[in-house]
Amino acid sequence: MNDEAGRINPDWECTPREVFQRRRDGEELLLIDCRTHEERALVSIEDSVHVPQDELSSNLERLFRMEDASELVVYCHHGVRSLAVVAALREAGFESVRSMAGGIHRWSKEVDPDLPTYS
């Protein structure tokens, strides 16, 4: 949900730096990795939960329980699939869920440069 200038919509997205700072400050944010099993095997963000996009519907009940405890932040490779997952989750009734803009690629550039990138 980026606008023409590339800014993010804070109702739908958050930046990797924001996620990192909020987690560092002790906020309960649950990172949901919606990438494929193969992508996750390459690299992942520590303490994230893996729910591939194509397995979303079979994990809704589990995710509802997780949302009760914290805000859900969904990420993928670049932030496109995670926005689609956020839209699907909101349609299913989730309220406290956003996409991490730029995905794990942006995370590796802005937060943890030790994480490998991939194409």
C-alpha positions in Angstrom: 0.0 0.0 0.0 2.8 2.4 -0.9 1.7 5.7 -2.4 3.2 7.2 -5.5 6.2 8.7 -3.6 7.0 5.3 -2.1 5.8 6.2 1.4 4.1 3.5 3.4 0.6 3.5 4.6 1.0 3.1 8.4 -2.4 1.5 8.7 -1.2 -1.4 6.6 2.6 -1.4 6.8 5.5 -0.7 9.1 9.2 -0.4 8.3 11.9 -3.0 9.4 13.5 -0.3 11.6 10.2 0.3 13.3 9.7 -3.5 13.9 13.3 -3.8 15.2 13.0 -0.8 17.6 9.6 -1.8 18.9 10.8 -5.4 19.6 14.0 -4.0 21.2 11.8 -1.8 23.4 10.0 -4.9 24.6 6.8 -4.7 22.6 5.1 -8.0 21.8 5.3 -8.2 18.0 4.9 -11.5 16.3 6.7 -11.8 13.0 5.0 -14.1 10.5 7.1 -15.3 7.6 4.8 -16.0 4.7 7.5 -17.1 2.2 7.9 -20.6 0.9 9.7 -23.4 2.7 12.6 -23.1 0.2 12.9 -19.3 0.8 12.8 -19.8 4.6 15.6 -22.4 4.4 17.8 -19.7 2.8 17.3 -17.1 5.5 14.8 -16.0 8.2 14.4 -13.4 10.9 15.1 -14.8 14.4 12.0 -15.7 16.4 9.6 -15.5 13.4 6.8 -18.0 12.8 6.6 -19.6 9.5 3.1 -19.6 7.9 3.5 -19.9 4.1 1.0 -17.9 2.1 -0.4 -21.0 0.5 -1.0 -22.5 4.0 -2.7 -19.4 5.4 -6.3 -20.7 5.5 -5.3 -23.9 7.5 -3.5 -21.7 10.1 -6.2 -19.1 10.7 -7.3 -20.4 14.1 -3.6 -20.6 15.3 -3.0 -17.1 14.1 -6.2 -15.8 15.9 -4.7 -17.1 19.1 -1.4 -15.4 18.4 -3.1 -12.1 17.6 -4.7 -12.2 21.1 -1.2 -11.9 22.5 0.5 -9.4 20.2 0.4 -7.4 17.0 1.1 -9.6 13.9 3.7 -8.3 11.4 3.8 -10.3 8.2 6.9 -10.4 6.0 8.0 -11.9 2.7 10.9 -11.3 0.4 10.1 -7.7 -0.7 6.7 -6.9 0.8 4.2 -7.8 -2.0 3.0 -11.2 -0.8 2.9 -10.0 2.8 0.5 -7.2 1.8 -1.8 -9.8 0.2 -1.6 -11.9 3.4 -2.5 -8.9 5.5 -5.5 -8.2 3.2 -6.6 -11.8 3.6 -6.2 -11.8 7.3 -8.1 -8.5 7.7 -10.9 -9.9 5.6 -10.9 -12.9 7.9 -11.4 -10.6 10.9 -7.9 -9.8 12.1 -7.5 -6.3 13.3 -3.9 -6.0 14.6 -1.9 -7.0 11.6 0.5 -5.2 9.3 3.0 -5.9 6.5 6.7 -5.2 6.9 7.5 -2.9 4.0 10.4 -4.2 1.8 10.3 -7.6 3.5 13.4 -9.5 4.6 15.4 -7.9 1.9 14.9 -4.5 3.4 15.4 -5.9 6.9 18.9 -7.2 5.8 19.8 -3.8 4.4 18.5 -1.6 7.3 18.6 -3.8 10.4 20.8 -6.9 10.0 23.4 -6.7 7.2 24.8 -10.0 8.3 21.7 -11.7 6.9 22.2 -13.0 3.3 20.1 -11.6 0.5 18.8 -13.7 -2.4 17.0 -13.0 -5.7 
